[in-house]
Amino acid sequence: SIGKKLAAILATTKLEPLAQRYPGELSGGQQQRVALARALIVEPQTLLLDEPLSNLDAKLREEMRFEIRRLHDEYRYTTVYVTHDQSEAMTTADLIAVMNGGKIDQLGTPEDIYARPESEFVARFIGASNVVKGTALDATHVAFAGATLKVVGAPLTPGQSAVVAIRQHDIGLSTQAPASPENAIKAVVTRQVYLGAARDYMVEVADGTSLRATTPTETNVPKGSEVWLTLPPERCRALSR
C-alpha cells in the first residue's frame, strides 16, 4: 500500500520524526533527504544526481555523501552522480568518469583514477598532483631540474619530452642530503603553511619549477631554506598524454 511504502522510505532516509513538518521547517540536510526520498519512492532504475550537495555546508556535505552511498547500496539502483568535488566522487563512486571538454578523459575505479592517472588533466584534477616536465633518458628515466628521476607508468621514448606526476604527500622533504642521489632534487622553500595535521610547502627547484609537498608537522623548515626533495620512483608516474 501507499502508506507502507511511504513509511518504509521515511525510515530508510531517517525522516520518520520529521514526517509532519513543512519544508520550511527542515534544515538543508533534511531537505536534501526529502528530495532523495521523493526520487526513490518511485523505485527508479536509474537515479541522476546533478551536484546534489552543492548548497550545503562542509559538515552536511560529508554526512550526505555517505548517506547517498548507503541508500544506493540498500536499493541497488544505478546512480549517475555529477560533481566537481573530487572527495564526493571518491567517496560515492564505484566508477569515476573524468570529463574534459565534454569527453571522457579517463574511466576507472577511484583507486585507478587517483593512483594511476593517464593524462596531465586527470593528474591535476584528481588529487592535485605536481606535474613536472623533463626529457626522457630511456624508457624509465627522466632528466628534470639537474636530477635523474626513475619513473613508472607509460614507457618513455629517449630524447622525447616526458611529463611526470607525483602527489604532494608522496614527496619527502629534508634539510639533510639523502643517502642516495636517485630521485633526489635540491630546492628552496618559498612558502610554508601550518595546517594542524600537516605542513604544506611550496618549493622551487633549479629550473624554476614550483612543487608542493605536504609533510608531518614535525618537519618545520622556514621560508628561504635550502632543502632536499625525495621523489620515490614508484610514486613518479609518467603520463601517456
Secondary structure, DSSP 8 states (H G I E B T S, - for coil): -HHHHHHHHHHHTT-GGGTT--GGGS-HHHHHHHHHHHHHTT--SEEEEESTTTTS-HHHHHHHHHHHHHHHHHH--EEEEE-S-HHHHHHH-SSEEEEETTEEEEEE-HHHHHHS--SHHHHHHTT--EEEEEEESSSSEEEETTEEEE-EES---TTSEEEEEE-GGG-EEESS--SS-TTEEEEEEEEEEE-SS-EEEEEEETTS-EEEEEE-TT----TT-EEEEE--GGG-EE---
